[in-house]
Amino acid sequence: MPEYRKLREKRTLLELCKTPEMATEVTLQPLRLGVDAAILFADILLPLDPMGASFEFAKGEGPVIHEPIATRAQIDKLRVIDPDESLGYVMSAIKLLKRELEVPLIGFAGGPFTLASYLIEGGKSANFAKTKRLMFGAPDAWHALMEKLSEVVRRYLRAQVVAGVDAVQLFDSWVGDLAPAEYVEYVQPHVRHVLRDVETTGVPVIHFGTGTAMLLREMRDAGGTVIGVDWSTPLDWAWERVGYDRAVQGNMDSCALLATPEVAVRHAQRVLDTAGGRPGHIFNLGHGIVPETPVDHVRAVVDHVHMASAR
């Protein structure tokens, strides 16, 4: 959004995340579009620095881990943090937001596999070769890393609930690179450790990844009261695999918003038609919004969904 880009001209992403007043300002900006909830402005990598894995956002490259994980000794040095102490600025932003918001606030954290992949690869990866080499070749070290990450994520999400968020979402963005058997063996127990506990807080728990068509049942079994569906998976097929006792979220292709408002609305209606009016569908994009998206196109979709799905 233009307001956000203006702030970024003067402040880094981490500065915005770590300044509660600024994080509050950015969180509130999209509400002028008429959306039904606010999503906490933060970044999934924030827990890594206090754990002992410092990073930065390099211009044009995204996140860069200063000392990528390659040995068991490095894993053993990682700290299992108290989020209220190490990430207190996030909790402060939540409390500020709850004083101002009239819509629900959604908190979030990165999934253990996604965090592990950033730590091991040193940043983004095309094939997760280093991650899988450790996962397959040194399973004891892998599970030790995942145990630490999953416990930090569990504590972090719980702390967000205590601070006041109305729902939480686990973004395991890169887990779709795994086959179902690999997910069950190397990831599912750690995600279950997080989600089954957070579910006991009573807030909705959204479980999301991309490229996860073949993992939906395994992700459901790991936990989450809502399963996110990416744009490449037919929503009705996904819901059938997940089971109608769970809500689903999704799944319009973000890039449809780059065309005309009429095209964007047509894509939105296709998602609504596929959901068929069944209770438990949360309309959303199938992944993050593309930065160059025209704001008016988003507003057109929000208005259409409200009109088309009014009860």
C-alpha positions in Angstrom: 0.0 0.0 0.0 1.2 3.6 -0.6 1.2 4.4 3.1 3.4 1.4 3.8 5.8 2.2 1.0 6.2 5.7 2.4 7.1 4.4 5.8 9.6 2.0 4.2 11.4 4.9 2.6 12.6 5.9 6.1 12.5 2.7 8.1 13.7 -0.9 7.6 11.3 -3.8 7.9 12.9 -4.8 11.2 12.6 -1.3 12.5 8.9 -1.3 11.8 8.5 -4.7 13.4 10.4 -3.8 16.5 8.6 -0.5 17.1 5.2 -1.3 18.5 3.7 2.1 17.5 4.9 1.6 13.9 3.8 -2.0 13.7 0.4 -0.9 14.9 0.2 1.8 12.2 1.1 -0.7 9.5 -1.4 -3.3 10.8 -4.2 -0.7 10.7 -3.5 0.5 7.1 -5.3 -2.3 5.2 -8.5 -1.8 7.2 -9.5 1.0 4.9 -10.1 -1.6 2.3 -13.0 -3.0 4.3 -11.5 -6.3 5.2 -13.0 -8.3 8.1 -9.9 -8.8 10.3 -6.5 -7.2 10.9 -3.3 -9.3 10.5 -0.5 -8.4 12.9 2.4 -6.7 11.2 5.5 -8.8 12.0 7.8 -11.3 10.3 8.1 -15.0 10.7 11.8 -14.9 11.3 11.7 -12.6 14.4 12.2 -15.5 16.9 15.5 -16.5 15.2 17.6 -13.6 16.4 17.0 -14.1 20.1 17.5 -17.8 19.7 21.0 -17.0 18.6 20.7 -16.9 14.8 21.1 -13.3 13.7 19.8 -12.3 10.2 19.1 -9.2 8.1 17.0 -8.3 5.1 19.4 -7.7 2.2 18.0 -5.4 -0.4 16.8 -7.4 -3.4 17.6 -10.7 -1.7 15.2 -11.1 1.2 16.3 -12.5 4.5 19.9 -13.6 5.0 21.0 -15.7 7.9 24.5 -14.6 9.0 25.7 -18.1 10.2 23.6 -20.8 8.5 23.2 -24.0 10.5 25.4 -26.8 9.3 26.4 -28.8 12.5 24.9 -30.3 15.6 27.0 -28.0 17.7 25.3 -25.0 16.2 21.9 -26.5 16.9 22.8 -27.2 20.5 23.7 -23.5 20.9 20.3 -22.3 19.9 18.3 -21.0 22.8 14.7 -21.8 23.6 13.4 -18.3 24.3 10.7 -16.8 26.5 8.8 -14.8 23.9 7.5 -12.3 26.5 11.1 -11.3 27.2 12.7 -11.7 23.8 9.8 -10.6 21.6 8.1 -8.3 24.0 7.7 -5.6 21.3 5.3 -8.0 19.4 3.1 -8.3 22.5 3.2 -4.6 23.0 2.0 -4.0 19.5 -0.9 -6.5 20.1 -2.0 -4.7 23.2 -1.9 -1.3 21.4 -3.9 -2.7 18.5 -6.6 -4.2 20.8 -7.3 -0.8 22.1 -8.1 0.5 18.7 -9.5 -2.3 16.6 -13.2 -3.0 16.1 -12.4 -6.2 14.1 -10.6 -9.4 15.1 -6.8 -9.4 15.2 -4.9 -12.4 13.7 -1.5 -13.3 15.0 0.9 -15.7 13.4 4.2 -17.5 13.4 6.4 -19.4 10.9 6.1 -23.2 10.8 9.1 -25.3 12.2 10.1 -26.6 8.7 10.0 -23.2 7.1 12.1 -21.7 9.9 14.5 -24.6 9.8 14.9 -24.2 6.0 15.8 -20.5 6.4 18.3 -21.4 9.1 20.0 -24.1 7.1 19.9 -22.6 3.6 20.9 -19.2 4.9 17.9 -17.6 3.1 15.5 -18.6 0.3 16.1 -21.8 -1.6 15.1 -23.3 -4.9 15.4 -26.9 -3.9 16.1 -27.1 -0.1 19.1 -29.3 -0.8 21.0 -28.3 2.3 17.8 -28.7 4.4 17.1 -32.2 3.1 20.7 -33.3 3.4 20.5 -32.6 7.1 17.0 -34.0 7.4 17.8 -37.3 5.6 21.5 -37.6 6.6 21.4 -36.6 10.2 17.9 -37.2 11.5 18.9 -36.9 15.2 20.3 -33.4 14.6 17.2 -32.6 12.5 14.8 -33.6 15.2 16.8 -31.7 17.8 16.5 -28.6 15.7 12.8 -29.1 15.1 12.1 -29.7 18.7 13.7 -26.3 19.6 11.9 -24.5 16.9 8.5 -26.0 17.6 8.7 -25.2 21.3 9.6 -21.6 20.5 6.8 -21.4 18.1 4.3 -22.9 20.6 5.4 -20.5 23.3 5.2 -17.6 20.8 1.7 -18.3 19.6 0.5 -18.8 23.1 2.0 -15.5 24.2 0.2 -13.8 21.3 -3.1 -15.3 22.5 -2.5 -14.1 26.0 -1.6 -10.6 24.7 -5.0 -10.5 23.0 -5.1 -11.8 19.4 -8.4 -13.4 18.4 -6.9 -16.1 16.1 -3.5 -17.3 15.1 -2.1 -18.7 11.9 0.9 -21.0 11.4 2.7 -20.2 8.1 4.6 -23.3 7.0 5.2 -21.7 3.7 7.8 -24.1 2.2 6.5 -27.4 3.6 4.9 -28.2 0.2 8.4 -29.2 -1.0 8.0 -32.5 1.0 6.3 -35.7 0.0 3.6 -37.0 2.4 5.8 -39.7 3.9 8.6 -37.2 4.6 6.2 -34.8 6.1 4.8 -37.4 8.5 8.3 -38.6 9.6 10.2 -35.4 9.8 7.7 -32.6 10.3 4.3 -33.6 11.5 5.2 -34.5 15.1 6.7 -31.1 15.6 3.8 -29.2 14.1 1.4 -31.3 16.2 3.4 -30.3 19.3 2.6 -26.6 18.4 -1.0 -26.7 17.1 -2.6 -29.2 19.5 -1.4 -27.1 22.4 -2.5 -23.8 20.9 -5.9 -25.2 20.1 -6.5 -25.6 23.8 -6.6 -21.8 24.2 -9.9 -21.8 22.4 -9.0 -19.3 19.6 -9.3 -20.4 15.9 -6.0 -21.9 14.7 -5.2 -21.6 11.0 -2.7 -24.0 9.5 -1.3 -23.0 6.1 1.3 -23.9 3.6 1.8 -23.6 -0.2 2.1 -26.4 -2.7 0.4 -28.7 -0.1 -2.3 -30.4 -2.2 -0.9 -33.8 -1.4 -0.2 -32.9 2.3 -3.7 -31.7 3.3 -4.7 -34.8 5.2 -1.4 -35.0 7.0 -1.6 -31.3 7.8 -5.1 -31.7 9.1 -3.9 -34.6 11.3 -1.1 -32.3 12.6 -3.7 -29.8 13.9 -5.5 -26.6 13.1 -9.2 -25.8 13.3 -8.9 -24.1 9.9 -6.8 -25.4 7.0 -5.5 -22.9 4.5 -5.7 -23.9 0.8 -3.3 -22.4 -1.8 -4.3 -21.0 -5.1 -3.2 -24.1 -7.1 -5.5 -26.6 -5.3 -9.2 -26.8 -6.2 -11.0 -25.6 -3.1 -13.8 -28.2 -3.2 -11.3 -31.1 -3.7 -9.2 -29.7 -0.8 -12.2 -29.4 1.6 -13.2 -33.0 0.8 -9.7 -34.2 1.7 -9.6 -32.1 4.8 -13.1 -33.1 6.0 -16.1 -30.9 6.5 -15.6 -30.8 10.2 -12.8 -28.3 9.6 -13.1 -24.8 8.2 -11.0 -23.9 5.1 -9.4 -20.6 4.1 -8.6 -19.4 0.6 -7.9 -19.5 -2.2 -7.9 -16.9 -5.0 -4.8 -16.5 -7.1 -3.1 -13.3 -5.9 -2.0 -12.4 -9.4 -5.6 -12.2 -10.6 -5.7 -8.9 -8.7 -3.1 -7.5 -11.2 -5.6 -7.6 -14.0 -8.7 -5.4 -14.2 -11.2 -5.1 -11.3 -13.7 -7.1 -13.4 -11.2 -10.0 -13.9 -10.4 -9.9 -10.2 -14.0 -10.0 -9.2 -14.6 -12.9 -11.6 -11.8 -14.9 -10.0 -13.3 -14.1 -6.5 -16.7 -15.3 -7.6 -15.2 -18.6 -8.8 -13.8 -19.2 -5.3 -17.2 -18.5 -3.8 -19.0 -20.7 -6.3 -16.6 -23.5 -5.5 -17.2 -23.1 -1.8 -20.9 -23.4 -2.6 -22.1 -21.4 0.5 -21.0 -24.2 2.8 -20.5 -22.8 6.4 -16.8 -22.6 7.4 -15.3 -21.0 4.3 -13.1 -18.0 4.9 -12.5 -16.1 1.7 -8.9 -15.1 1.2 -6.1 -15.2 -1.3 -4.2 -18.4 -1.9 -0.9 -16.7 -0.7 0.5 -13.3 0.0 -0.6 -10.3 -2.0 1.8 -9.2 -4.8 3.4 -5.8 -4.0 2.4 -4.1 -7.2 -1.3 -4.9 -6.8 -3.6 -1.9 -7.4 -5.3 -1.0 -4.2 -8.6 -0.4 -5.9 -8.6 -3.9 -7.3 -8.4 -5.3 -3.8 -11.2 -3.0 -2.6 -13.4 -4.2 -5.5 -12.9 -7.9 -4.5 -13.6 -7.1 -0.8 -16.8 -5.3 -1.7 -17.9 -8.1 -4.1 -17.3 -10.9 -1.5 -19.3 -9.0 1.1 -22.2 -8.5 -1.3 -22.1 -12.0 -2.8 -21.8 -13.8 0.6 -24.1 -11.6 2.7 -26.5 -13.7 4.8 
